[in-house]
Amino acid sequence: MYYFIALLLLIAPISASTQNEGQSVGHSNKPGTARHEKKVTPPAAPKAPESKADAPTVQYNQSYYEDTSKPAKQAHDAIDLLNALSTAVVGAFTVVLAIVAYRQYVATRIAERAWVVSQAPDPPPTNPEGDVAIRWVVENRGRTPAWVTSLGSAARIIKAGDELPENPPYTMAGPFTREGTVLPPNAKASRGVTIPAANMAAVEHGYEGKEYALYVFGIIEYRDTFGSKHETRYCYRFKPGPTEADPAPRDFYVDGPSSYNRAT
């Protein structure tokens, strides 16, 4: 009897527990009961800290990528350098060609332009009767015509040792037109001055124990076929005859200051 009562006492709690579980499941399966339950979101799992051991791996990968790009970058730099050098060479070659072409152009103009020069006068006779006419010519020795726009000449007798005026006192011929008078290649134009007999005698033999020198000089201004303007200045000194100091014969010789002798 006692055993039967103890067995009942043990079975009762188990049965009650089973019934409670069944009711709980039953209630949970009923519609509308779920909206009365409060959902609880489980906390997110903590993010695992990045291991320091990965840092060398990332750094290694980055350095590895940089190393693979270096050959391409070096090739690109080499191409840029080659392009720059080729551009510089082409530019230098172009400059050289331009200089050569310009020099050829200048040389052609110099070779083909007009050149108007003078010829020294012939010496006067030794015993002239009356005034002495001294004549000379200017000539175009270039390959193209010259257009003479100004022409002048003069003579001056000074004491030996004196100097000519700084600015030549030309007696100008003309007037010339603006276009000028054409002087073809190898053509000549006569120039001259007349010296009084007494003055010429002083040059030949001296006067009152003093020696005198005769200078004749002139100027030509002209334009060449290329439109450039030019000027020729000339000056000659008359030497009556040879001396102990200067054995040169009787004739006219180039002399005078630089302002009297010029050619452009």
JODA-V310433 format. One record per pair of residues at least 4 apart in sequence whose ideal C-beta (glycine too) atoms are under 7 Angstrom apart, sorted by the first residue. I is the first residue (numbers start at 1). GAP is how many residues later the second one is. If there is no record, write none. Layout:
i=I gap=GAP
i=I gap=GAP
This chain:
i=1 gap=4
i=2 gap=4
i=3 gap=4
i=4 gap=4
i=5 gap=4
i=6 gap=4
i=7 gap=4
i=8 gap=4
i=11 gap=4
i=12 gap=4
i=13 gap=4
i=14 gap=4
i=15 gap=4
i=16 gap=4
i=17 gap=4
i=18 gap=4
i=19 gap=4
i=20 gap=4
i=21 gap=4
i=22 gap=4
i=23 gap=4
i=24 gap=4
i=25 gap=4
i=26 gap=4
i=27 gap=6
i=28 gap=5
i=50 gap=4
i=54 gap=4
i=55 gap=4
i=56 gap=4
i=57 gap=4
i=58 gap=4
i=59 gap=4
i=60 gap=4
i=61 gap=4
i=62 gap=4
i=63 gap=4
i=64 gap=4
i=65 gap=4
i=66 gap=4
i=69 gap=4
i=70 gap=4
i=71 gap=4
i=72 gap=4
i=73 gap=4
i=74 gap=4
i=75 gap=4
i=76 gap=4
i=77 gap=4
i=78 gap=4
i=79 gap=4
i=80 gap=4
i=81 gap=4
i=82 gap=4
i=83 gap=4
i=84 gap=4
i=85 gap=4
i=86 gap=4
i=87 gap=4
i=88 gap=4
i=89 gap=4
i=90 gap=4
i=91 gap=4
i=92 gap=4
i=93 gap=4
i=94 gap=4
i=95 gap=4
i=96 gap=4
i=97 gap=4
i=98 gap=4
i=99 gap=4
i=100 gap=4
i=101 gap=4
i=102 gap=4
i=103 gap=4
i=104 gap=4
i=105 gap=4
i=106 gap=4
i=107 gap=4
i=108 gap=4
i=109 gap=4
i=109 gap=117
i=112 gap=31
i=112 gap=32
i=113 gap=29
i=113 gap=31
i=113 gap=111
i=113 gap=113
i=114 gap=26
i=114 gap=28
i=114 gap=30
i=114 gap=31
i=114 gap=32
i=114 gap=108
i=114 gap=110
i=114 gap=111
i=115 gap=25
i=115 gap=26
i=115 gap=27
i=116 gap=22
i=116 gap=24
i=116 gap=30
i=116 gap=67
i=116 gap=104
i=116 gap=106
i=116 gap=116
i=117 gap=21
i=117 gap=22
i=117 gap=24
i=117 gap=115
i=118 gap=18
i=118 gap=20
i=118 gap=100
i=118 gap=114
i=118 gap=116
i=119 gap=17
i=119 gap=18
i=119 gap=20
i=120 gap=16
i=120 gap=116
i=120 gap=132
i=121 gap=13
i=121 gap=14
i=121 gap=15
i=121 gap=95
i=121 gap=115
i=121 gap=131
i=123 gap=127
i=123 gap=128
i=123 gap=129
i=124 gap=4
i=124 gap=8
i=124 gap=10
i=124 gap=76
i=128 gap=4
i=128 gap=69
i=128 gap=72
i=130 gap=67
i=131 gap=63
i=131 gap=64
i=131 gap=65
i=131 gap=66
i=132 gap=63
i=132 gap=65
i=132 gap=68
i=133 gap=59
i=133 gap=61
i=134 gap=58
i=134 gap=59
i=134 gap=61
i=134 gap=82
i=135 gap=55
i=135 gap=57
i=136 gap=55
i=136 gap=56
i=137 gap=51
i=137 gap=52
i=137 gap=53
i=137 gap=54
i=138 gap=50
i=138 gap=51
i=138 gap=53
i=138 gap=82
i=139 gap=49
i=140 gap=6
i=140 gap=43
i=140 gap=44
i=140 gap=45
i=140 gap=46
i=140 gap=47
i=142 gap=4
i=142 gap=43
i=143 gap=42
i=144 gap=41
i=144 gap=80
i=144 gap=81
i=145 gap=37
i=145 gap=38
i=145 gap=39
i=145 gap=40
i=145 gap=80
i=146 gap=37
i=146 gap=76
i=146 gap=78
i=147 gap=32
i=147 gap=33
i=147 gap=34
i=147 gap=35
i=147 gap=75
i=147 gap=76
i=148 gap=28
i=148 gap=32
i=148 gap=33
i=148 gap=35
i=148 gap=72
i=148 gap=74
i=149 gap=27
i=149 gap=31
i=149 gap=72
i=149 gap=73
i=149 gap=74
i=150 gap=22
i=150 gap=24
i=150 gap=26
i=150 gap=71
i=151 gap=22
i=151 gap=23
i=151 gap=69
i=152 gap=18
i=152 gap=19
i=152 gap=20
i=152 gap=21
i=152 gap=66
i=152 gap=67
i=153 gap=17
i=153 gap=18
i=153 gap=38
i=153 gap=40
i=153 gap=65
i=154 gap=14
i=154 gap=15
i=154 gap=16
i=154 gap=17
i=154 gap=39
i=154 gap=63
i=155 gap=38
i=155 gap=40
i=155 gap=59
i=155 gap=60
i=155 gap=61
i=156 gap=8
i=156 gap=59
i=157 gap=42
i=157 gap=46
i=157 gap=55
i=157 gap=56
i=157 gap=57
i=158 gap=4
i=158 gap=6
i=158 gap=54
i=158 gap=55
i=159 gap=51
i=159 gap=53
i=160 gap=51
i=160 gap=52
i=160 gap=53
i=164 gap=51
i=164 gap=92
i=164 gap=93
i=164 gap=96
i=165 gap=4
i=166 gap=93
i=167 gap=92
i=168 gap=49
i=168 gap=91
i=168 gap=92
i=170 gap=48
i=170 gap=49
i=176 gap=4
i=176 gap=5
i=180 gap=42
i=180 gap=43
i=183 gap=4
i=183 gap=6
i=191 gap=27
i=193 gap=23
i=195 gap=4
i=195 gap=5
i=195 gap=19
i=196 gap=4
i=197 gap=4
i=198 gap=4
i=199 gap=4
i=200 gap=4
i=201 gap=4
i=202 gap=4
i=202 gap=5
i=202 gap=10
i=203 gap=9
i=203 gap=10
i=203 gap=11
i=203 gap=35
i=203 gap=37
i=204 gap=36
i=206 gap=4
i=206 gap=5
i=206 gap=6
i=207 gap=5
i=213 gap=24
i=214 gap=24
i=215 gap=20
i=215 gap=21
i=215 gap=22
i=215 gap=41
i=216 gap=20
i=217 gap=17
i=217 gap=18
i=217 gap=39
i=217 gap=43
i=218 gap=16
i=219 gap=12
i=219 gap=14
i=220 gap=12
i=221 gap=10
i=222 gap=8
i=223 gap=4
i=223 gap=5
i=223 gap=6
i=224 gap=4
i=224 gap=6
i=230 gap=34
i=231 gap=31
i=231 gap=33
i=232 gap=31
i=233 gap=27
i=233 gap=28
i=233 gap=29
i=234 gap=27
i=235 gap=20
i=235 gap=21
i=235 gap=25
i=235 gap=26
i=236 gap=16
i=236 gap=17
i=236 gap=18
i=236 gap=19
i=237 gap=15
i=237 gap=16
i=237 gap=18
i=237 gap=19
i=238 gap=14
i=239 gap=9
i=239 gap=11
i=239 gap=12
i=239 gap=14
i=240 gap=10
i=241 gap=9
i=242 gap=4
i=242 gap=5
i=242 gap=6
i=242 gap=7
i=254 gap=7
i=256 gap=4
i=256 gap=5
